[in-house]
Amino acid sequence: MKNNKINFSRILGLILLFIGLSINPFASSDNSKEGKEIRPILNQKYNKWQEHCVEVQFSSNPNDYIDEYFKEIVDLGTPILVYIIEMMKEKSIHHGPIGLGTAFERITKCDLSIIKDVKQADKDEYFLIRFPDLRVSSEKELYLLYERWLENGREKIPEYYYDLYSKWLIYYDQNDNEKLKEISVKIATLGLDVIPLMIDDLENGNHEIIEIISDLTNEGLNNDILERGSAIDWWRDNRQRFVINNSRVLEIIKTENDVERAKKWIELLESGEDIYKENAEIGLSNLPGHKKVVDYLFIQMMTKSERVRSSVAAAMGKIIYKHEGLKEKTKQRLIHLLKENNPEVKREIIYALGEIGGKDVIPHLKKVKKSDNTKKTIKIYTNQKKIEKTIYPVKREAERAIEKIKRKRK
């Protein structure tokens, strides 16, 4: 794809712009903000935006209805999605062709185009083109399409992504650049929910898809970061800005008892639904680092599935990094767990140790780096070439953790 890189970026950028995806997700606040703080802000900006819409109401150009207040609504980010739906339900007075649905699309970066089903001659029926199972029977119910997408429809996104990605690999082998562009746009317009899925494929050697990820993160994750080998670290540090919460997730966030909240995050992980994995890991990472929570999480690391143990280990580093009191004891417990045989869980334990830091950890990481020979063969996709390469993921994670600790000490 190297020869088509500039053209591909331009085409993808134009299509994302066309469906309204040119926003700055870094202006988004963190997802832990309570609705009682966000909703009044949203109301204020909406009212100001509507004042502008009245001023330009005779214009036939949709772009004339987008002003600074509309952009500020979008910049509030993913925490306001549930409140946008509330406003749609309330049937707020609205002026102009650009509605709250457009803001919803721009925040999620997902193509949520709605059309009327012309095949249904005897009744009105509207549906989302990319999610045709989501349907309503009147224009007054269109808000339900956004609500159903947020609550249930998104669960289809991993399935859609894996199907598109398998086609991407076929077209790459065939060197069919036109088809690659087409599939890449379809992947990008699935929105923010595909980023963690793509990060996994990026880590497994497909460097070509960095262009799509870069577009979805407004160049937050780019080739420079990839070349430094820190794409997964970047995602872990920044994902809270991109992950979407629905009512199921928000109910867990509202759970007051810390251990009970931790249990609910574990249950969400155990559901096996890929769409919620990032929500659960962020929720675990945001838990307070007191003894009851840490003790409970260590029990999960000893008894649960690989999926749960890996996520809990990764979260542990974030939890303890913020709480000096438990750092030393937790560090020793994690060092003890380096005996773990499962390489995926072991990698996350090493990541947690890299987060907690301390020069006394480095010898243990060096020992792992020297002794662990877990390897796997990956396919590197870059510059129109596919190259098989053997990597040592545990050794690589140990190297990253050592470098991270050394940087923190400078």
ABEGO torsion letter per residue (X at the ends): XAAAAAAAAAAAAAAAAAAGABBBAAABBBAABBAAAAAAAAAAAAAAAAAAAAAAAABABAAAABBAAAAAAAAAEAAAAAAAAAAAAAGBBBBEABBAAAAAAAAAGBBABBBBBAABAABBBBBBAABAABBBABAAAAAAAAAAAAAAAAAAAAAAAAAAAAAAAAAAAAGBAAAAAAAAAAAAAAEAAAAAAAAAAAAAGBAAAAAAAAAAAGGABBAAAAAAGAAAAAAAAAAAAABBBBAAAAAAAABABAAAAAAAAAAAAAAGBAAAAAAAAAAAAABBABAAAAAAAAAAAAABBAAAAAAAAAAAAAAAAABAAAAAAAAAAAAAAAABABAAAAAAAAAAAAAAEEAAAAAAAAAAAAABABBBBBBBBBGGBBBBBBBBAAAAAAAAAAAAAAAAAX
